[in-house]
């Protein structure tokens, strides 16, 4: 059980790091990542209410919090 929890935590940490990196690159990088997620995993994109509109940024979605938590 602890191994699974540790693996999940590591995966979440990697996801947070990746999201933070993309956010630092700016609006264009955020839009590219969102479009990629929409193409590769439409169900997840819908669940996360992701939009790649001109004002879309990862920090503005309900899924990605400003403090880096998911």
N, CA, C and O atoms as a Tinker XYZ file with bonds, in Angstrom:
   280  protein
     1  N      0.815000   -1.193000    0.000000    73     2
     2  CA     0.000000    0.000000    0.000000    64     1     3
     3  C      0.860000    1.259000    0.000000    63     2     4     5
     4  O      0.561000    2.216000   -0.714000    81     3
     5  N      1.922000    1.262000    0.794000    73     3     6
     6  CA     2.790000    2.438000    0.852000    64     5     7
     7  C      3.496000    2.664000   -0.471000    63     6     8     9
     8  O      3.708000    3.807000   -0.875000    81     7
     9  N      3.863000    1.581000   -1.152000    73     7    10
    10  CA     4.538000    1.709000   -2.436000    64     9    11
    11  C      3.625000    2.404000   -3.453000    63    10    12    13
    12  O      4.072000    3.278000   -4.196000    81    11
    13  N      2.371000    2.020000   -3.482000    73    11    14
    14  CA     1.409000    2.642000   -4.395000    64    13    15
    15  C      1.236000    4.115000   -4.054000    63    14    16    17
    16  O      1.209000    4.963000   -4.946000    81    15
    17  N      1.118000    4.417000   -2.777000    73    15    18
    18  CA     0.966000    5.812000   -2.347000    64    17    19
    19  C      2.193000    6.625000   -2.732000    63    18    20    21
    20  O      2.066000    7.759000   -3.195000    81    19
    21  N      3.379000    6.059000   -2.545000    73    19    22
    22  CA     4.614000    6.757000   -2.918000    64    21    23
    23  C      4.680000    7.000000   -4.419000    63    22    24    25
    24  O      5.075000    8.078000   -4.861000    81    23
    25  N      4.291000    5.993000   -5.206000    73    23    26
    26  CA     4.306000    6.145000   -6.664000    64    25    27
    27  C      3.320000    7.212000   -7.108000    63    26    28    29
    28  O      3.619000    8.004000   -8.001000    81    27
    29  N      2.146000    7.236000   -6.492000    73    27    30
    30  CA     1.151000    8.257000   -6.830000    64    29    31
    31  C      1.658000    9.649000   -6.470000    63    30    32    33
    32  O      1.455000   10.600000   -7.225000    81    31
    33  N      2.315000    9.771000   -5.322000    73    31    34
    34  CA     2.855000   11.068000   -4.906000    64    33    35
    35  C      3.934000   11.528000   -5.873000    63    34    36    37
    36  O      3.971000   12.698000   -6.253000    81    35
    37  N      4.816000   10.612000   -6.275000    73    35    38
    38  CA     5.874000   10.948000   -7.224000    64    37    39
    39  C      5.275000   11.399000   -8.548000    63    38    40    41
    40  O      5.740000   12.372000   -9.141000    81    39
    41  N      4.259000   10.708000   -9.010000    73    39    42
    42  CA     3.601000   11.070000  -10.266000    64    41    43
    43  C      2.960000   12.454000  -10.159000    63    42    44    45
    44  O      3.053000   13.258000  -11.086000    81    43
    45  N      2.319000   12.724000   -9.038000    73    43    46
    46  CA     1.699000   14.035000   -8.831000    64    45    47
    47  C      2.758000   15.131000   -8.784000    63    46    48    49
    48  O      2.558000   16.212000   -9.338000    81    47
    49  N      3.882000   14.856000   -8.127000    73    47    50
    50  CA     4.971000   15.839000   -8.068000    64    49    51
    51  C      5.517000   16.142000   -9.456000    63    50    52    53
    52  O      5.792000   17.298000   -9.778000    81    51
    53  N      5.674000   15.113000  -10.279000    73    51    54
    54  CA     6.155000   15.311000  -11.652000    64    53    55
    55  C      5.160000   16.132000  -12.458000    63    54    56    57
    56  O      5.550000   17.000000  -13.239000    81    55
    57  N      3.875000   15.855000  -12.268000    73    55    58
    58  CA     2.841000   16.609000  -12.983000    64    57    59
    59  C      2.870000   18.074000  -12.571000    63    58    60    61
    60  O      2.784000   18.959000  -13.422000    81    59
    61  N      2.989000   18.337000  -11.272000    73    59    62
    62  CA     3.056000   19.727000  -10.795000    64    61    63
    63  C      4.262000   20.452000  -11.373000    63    62    64    65
    64  O      4.160000   21.602000  -11.801000    81    63
    65  N      5.392000   19.780000  -11.381000    73    63    66
    66  CA     6.613000   20.385000  -11.918000    64    65    67
    67  C      6.443000   20.714000  -13.393000    63    66    68    69
    68  O      6.819000   21.797000  -13.843000    81    67
    69  N      5.874000   19.778000  -14.144000    73    67    70
    70  CA     5.652000   19.998000  -15.572000    64    69    71
    71  C      4.705000   21.173000  -15.799000    63    70    72    73
    72  O      4.967000   22.029000  -16.644000    81    71
    73  N      3.618000   21.215000  -15.055000    73    71    74
    74  CA     2.642000   22.300000  -15.199000    64    73    75
    75  C      3.279000   23.642000  -14.847000    63    74    76    77
    76  O      3.070000   24.631000  -15.550000    81    75
    77  N      4.045000   23.679000  -13.775000    73    75    78
    78  CA     4.732000   24.920000  -13.398000    64    77    79
    79  C      5.682000   25.384000  -14.496000    63    78    80    81
    80  O      5.765000   26.578000  -14.784000    81    79
    81  N      6.390000   24.452000  -15.103000    73    79    82
    82  CA     7.319000   24.785000  -16.187000    64    81    83
    83  C      6.571000   25.377000  -17.371000    63    82    84    85
    84  O      6.998000   26.383000  -17.937000    81    83
    85  N      5.460000   24.761000  -17.746000    73    83    86
    86  CA     4.673000   25.257000  -18.879000    64    85    87
    87  C      4.115000   26.640000  -18.565000    63    86    88    89
    88  O      4.146000   27.529000  -19.416000    81    87
    89  N      3.607000   26.828000  -17.354000    73    87    90
    90  CA     3.056000   28.132000  -16.973000    64    89    91
    91  C      4.111000   29.234000  -17.060000    63    90    92    93
    92  O      3.815000   30.352000  -17.480000    81    91
    93  N      5.334000   28.914000  -16.662000    73    91    94
    94  CA     6.415000   29.900000  -16.721000    64    93    95
    95  C      6.749000   30.298000  -18.153000    63    94    96    97
    96  O      7.245000   31.399000  -18.394000    81    95
    97  N      6.482000   29.414000  -19.096000    73    95    98
    98  CA     6.778000   29.699000  -20.507000    64    97    99
    99  C      5.739000   30.626000  -21.131000    63    98   100   101
   100  O      5.977000   31.183000  -22.202000    81    99
   101  N      4.591000   30.799000  -20.476000    73    99   102
   102  CA     3.615000   31.784000  -20.930000    64   101   103
   103  C      2.380000   31.221000  -21.597000    63   102   104   105
   104  O      2.164000   30.011000  -21.661000    81   103
   105  N      1.564000   32.164000  -22.099000    73   103   106
   106  CA     0.264000   31.827000  -22.683000    64   105   107
   107  C      0.363000   30.855000  -23.855000    63   106   108   109
   108  O     -0.411000   29.901000  -23.940000    81   107
   109  N      1.296000   31.091000  -24.742000    73   107   110
   110  CA     1.403000   30.237000  -25.929000    64   109   111
   111  C      1.696000   28.795000  -25.535000    63   110   112   113
   112  O      1.083000   27.870000  -26.068000    81   111
   113  N      2.615000   28.598000  -24.618000    73   111   114
   114  CA     2.945000   27.249000  -24.162000    64   113   115
   115  C      1.739000   26.594000  -23.487000    63   114   116   117
   116  O      1.494000   25.402000  -23.674000    81   115
   117  N      0.993000   27.366000  -22.710000    73   115   118
   118  CA    -0.210000   26.832000  -22.065000    64   117   119
   119  C     -1.231000   26.391000  -23.104000    63   118   120   121
   120  O     -1.811000   25.311000  -22.993000    81   119
   121  N     -1.448000   27.225000  -24.109000    73   119   122
   122  CA    -2.407000   26.869000  -25.160000    64   121   123
   123  C     -1.972000   25.615000  -25.902000    63   122   124   125
   124  O     -2.802000   24.762000  -26.217000    81   123
   125  N     -0.687000   25.495000  -26.182000    73   123   126
   126  CA    -0.175000   24.306000  -26.885000    64   125   127
   127  C     -0.393000   23.060000  -26.025000    63   126   128   129
   128  O     -0.828000   22.027000  -26.534000    81   127
   129  N     -0.098000   23.147000  -24.744000    73   127   130
   130  CA    -0.286000   21.993000  -23.877000    64   129   131
   131  C     -1.759000   21.615000  -23.766000    63   130   132   133
   132  O     -2.104000   20.434000  -23.809000    81   131
   133  N     -2.620000   22.607000  -23.625000    73   131   134
   134  CA    -4.050000   22.337000  -23.528000    64   133   135
   135  C     -4.556000   21.678000  -24.803000    63   134   136   137
   136  O     -5.304000   20.702000  -24.740000    81   135
   137  N     -4.155000   22.204000  -25.967000    73   135   138
   138  CA    -4.584000   21.591000  -27.237000    64   137   139
   139  C     -4.097000   20.154000  -27.331000    63   138   140   141
   140  O     -4.827000   19.280000  -27.799000    81   139
   141  N     -2.873000   19.902000  -26.891000    73   139   142
   142  CA    -2.341000   18.542000  -26.921000    64   141   143
   143  C     -3.171000   17.618000  -26.020000    63   142   144   145
   144  O     -3.516000   16.504000  -26.413000    81   143
   145  N     -3.485000   18.088000  -24.818000    73   143   146
   146  CA    -4.317000   17.286000  -23.919000    64   145   147
   147  C     -5.700000   17.038000  -24.516000    63   146   148   149
   148  O     -6.258000   15.951000  -24.371000    81   147
   149  N     -6.250000   18.050000  -25.188000    73   147   150
   150  CA    -7.569000   17.888000  -25.803000    64   149   151
   151  C     -7.542000   16.820000  -26.894000    63   150   152   153
   152  O     -8.495000   16.055000  -27.046000    81   151
   153  N     -6.446000   16.772000  -27.650000    73   151   154
   154  CA    -6.331000   15.768000  -28.726000    64   153   155
   155  C     -6.043000   14.375000  -28.177000    63   154   156   157
   156  O     -6.608000   13.391000  -28.654000    81   155
   157  N     -5.177000   14.288000  -27.188000    73   155   158
   158  CA    -4.744000   12.977000  -26.712000    64   157   159
   159  C     -5.683000   12.374000  -25.675000    63   158   160   161
   160  O     -5.749000   11.152000  -25.544000    81   159
   161  N     -6.404000   13.202000  -24.942000    73   159   162
   162  CA    -7.304000   12.694000  -23.914000    64   161   163
   163  C     -8.514000   13.609000  -23.784000    63   162   164   165
   164  O     -8.621000   14.374000  -22.825000    81   163
   165  N     -9.435000   13.528000  -24.761000    73   163   166
   166  CA   -10.603000   14.415000  -24.748000    64   165   167
   167  C    -11.451000   14.287000  -23.474000    63   166   168   169
   168  O    -11.969000   15.283000  -22.969000    81   167
   169  N    -11.588000   13.077000  -22.967000    73   167   170
   170  CA   -12.413000   12.891000  -21.762000    64   169   171
   171  C    -11.817000   13.639000  -20.579000    63   170   172   173
   172  O    -12.547000   14.282000  -19.824000    81   171
   173  N    -10.504000   13.566000  -20.406000    73   171   174
   174  CA    -9.843000   14.286000  -19.313000    64   173   175
   175  C     -9.986000   15.793000  -19.510000    63   174   176   177
   176  O    -10.228000   16.526000  -18.552000    81   175
   177  N     -9.837000   16.248000  -20.740000    73   175   178
   178  CA    -9.968000   17.683000  -21.029000    64   177   179
   179  C    -11.349000   18.197000  -20.660000    63   178   180   181
   180  O    -11.488000   19.291000  -20.114000    81   179
   181  N    -12.366000   17.405000  -20.961000    73   179   182
   182  CA   -13.736000   17.798000  -20.618000    64   181   183
   183  C    -13.901000   17.821000  -19.103000    63   182   184   185
   184  O    -14.474000   18.759000  -18.549000    81   183
   185  N    -13.397000   16.789000  -18.438000    73   183   186
   186  CA   -13.502000   16.714000  -16.982000    64   185   187
   187  C    -12.800000   17.899000  -16.322000    63   186   188   189
   188  O    -13.274000   18.413000  -15.309000    81   187
   189  N    -11.680000   18.332000  -16.887000    73   187   190
   190  CA   -10.917000   19.447000  -16.324000    64   189   191
   191  C    -11.407000   20.801000  -16.800000    63   190   192   193
   192  O    -10.932000   21.839000  -16.340000    81   191
   193  N    -12.368000   20.787000  -17.731000    73   191   194
   194  CA   -12.922000   22.016000  -18.318000    64   193   195
   195  C    -11.822000   22.875000  -18.935000    63   194   196   197
   196  O    -11.789000   24.092000  -18.750000    81   195
   197  N    -10.919000   22.217000  -19.673000    73   195   198
   198  CA    -9.823000   22.941000  -20.311000    64   197   199
   199  C    -10.300000   23.632000  -21.577000    63   198   200   201
   200  O    -11.126000   23.096000  -22.317000    81   199
   201  N     -9.780000   24.806000  -21.816000    73   199   202
   202  CA   -10.081000   25.577000  -23.010000    64   201   203
   203  C     -8.782000   26.144000  -23.538000    63   202   204   205
   204  O     -7.941000   26.608000  -22.768000    81   203
   205  N     -8.613000   26.108000  -24.863000    73   203   206
   206  CA    -7.392000   26.677000  -25.444000    64   205   207
   207  C     -7.667000   28.021000  -26.093000    63   206   208   209
   208  O     -6.950000   28.425000  -27.009000    81   207
   209  N     -8.696000   28.719000  -25.629000    73   207   210
   210  CA    -9.013000   30.038000  -26.155000    64   209   211
   211  C     -7.884000   31.023000  -25.907000    63   210   212   213
   212  O     -6.926000   30.707000  -25.202000    81   211
   213  N     -7.991000   32.203000  -26.477000    73   211   214
   214  CA    -6.895000   33.172000  -26.420000    64   213   215
   215  C     -6.534000   33.581000  -25.001000    63   214   216   217
   216  O     -5.393000   33.970000  -24.752000    81   215
   217  N     -7.480000   33.503000  -24.059000    73   215   218
   218  CA    -7.163000   33.907000  -22.687000    64   217   219
   219  C     -6.882000   32.716000  -21.777000    63   218   220   221
   220  O     -6.699000   32.881000  -20.570000    81   219
   221  N     -6.848000   31.531000  -22.349000    73   219   222
   222  CA    -6.677000   30.333000  -21.519000    64   221   223
   223  C     -5.252000   30.216000  -20.992000    63   222   224   225
   224  O     -4.276000   30.333000  -21.733000    81   223
   225  N     -5.171000   29.985000  -19.713000    73   223   226
   226  CA    -3.902000   29.684000  -19.068000    64   225   227
   227  C     -4.160000   28.570000  -18.073000    63   226   228   229
   228  O     -5.264000   28.459000  -17.540000    81   227
   229  N     -3.187000   27.768000  -17.822000    73   227   230
   230  CA    -3.380000   26.676000  -16.879000    64   229   231
   231  C     -3.784000   27.184000  -15.515000    63   230   232   233
   232  O     -4.591000   26.545000  -14.841000    81   231
   233  N     -3.257000   28.294000  -15.093000    73   231   234
   234  CA    -3.573000   28.820000  -13.776000    64   233   235
   235  C     -5.001000   29.300000  -13.641000    63   234   236   237
   236  O     -5.474000   29.506000  -12.523000    81   235
   237  N     -5.705000   29.486000  -14.755000    73   235   238
   238  CA    -7.069000   29.985000  -14.708000    64   237   239
   239  C     -8.099000   28.864000  -14.678000    63   238   240   241
   240  O     -9.277000   29.135000  -14.446000    81   239
   241  N     -7.706000   27.640000  -14.899000    73   239   242
   242  CA    -8.664000   26.549000  -14.892000    64   241   243
   243  C     -8.968000   26.159000  -13.459000    63   242   244   245
   244  O     -8.211000   26.476000  -12.541000    81   243
   245  N    -10.081000   25.469000  -13.277000    73   243   246
   246  CA   -10.448000   25.062000  -11.935000    64   245   247
   247  C     -9.574000   23.909000  -11.448000    63   246   248   249
   248  O     -9.503000   23.664000  -10.243000    81   247
   249  N     -8.920000   23.211000  -12.337000    73   247   250
   250  CA    -8.122000   22.047000  -11.983000    64   249   251
   251  C     -6.762000   22.433000  -11.439000    63   250   252   253
   252  O     -6.294000   21.843000  -10.465000    81   251
   253  N     -6.129000   23.401000  -12.045000    73   251   254
   254  CA    -4.779000   23.766000  -11.661000    64   253   255
   255  C     -4.818000   24.984000  -10.746000    63   254   256   257
   256  O     -5.237000   26.066000  -11.156000    81   255
   257  N     -4.384000   24.802000   -9.521000    73   255   258
   258  CA    -4.414000   25.877000   -8.536000    64   257   259
   259  C     -3.155000   26.734000   -8.628000    63   258   260   261
   260  O     -2.102000   26.259000   -9.052000    81   259
   261  N     -3.268000   27.973000   -8.238000    73   259   262
   262  CA    -2.129000   28.876000   -8.258000    64   261   263
   263  C     -0.994000   28.444000   -7.348000    63   262   264   265
   264  O      0.159000   28.807000   -7.581000    81   263
   265  N     -1.305000   27.674000   -6.314000    73   263   266
   266  CA    -0.246000   27.251000   -5.393000    64   265   267
   267  C      0.475000   25.995000   -5.893000    63   266   268   269
   268  O      1.330000   25.448000   -5.197000    81   267
   269  N      0.129000   25.542000   -7.100000    73   267   270
   270  CA     0.811000   24.405000   -7.697000    64   269   271
   271  C      0.181000   23.068000   -7.398000    63   270   272   273
   272  O      0.678000   22.038000   -7.853000    81   271
   273  N     -0.924000   23.056000   -6.628000    73   271   274
   274  CA    -1.567000   21.790000   -6.350000    64   273   275
   275  C     -2.522000   21.428000   -7.460000    63   274   276   277
   276  O     -2.987000   22.277000   -8.221000    81   275
   277  N     -2.796000   20.163000   -7.527000    73   275   278
   278  CA    -3.722000   19.680000   -8.558000    64   277   279
   279  C     -4.990000   19.211000   -7.887000    63   278   280
   280  O     -5.916000   18.760000   -8.561000    81   279
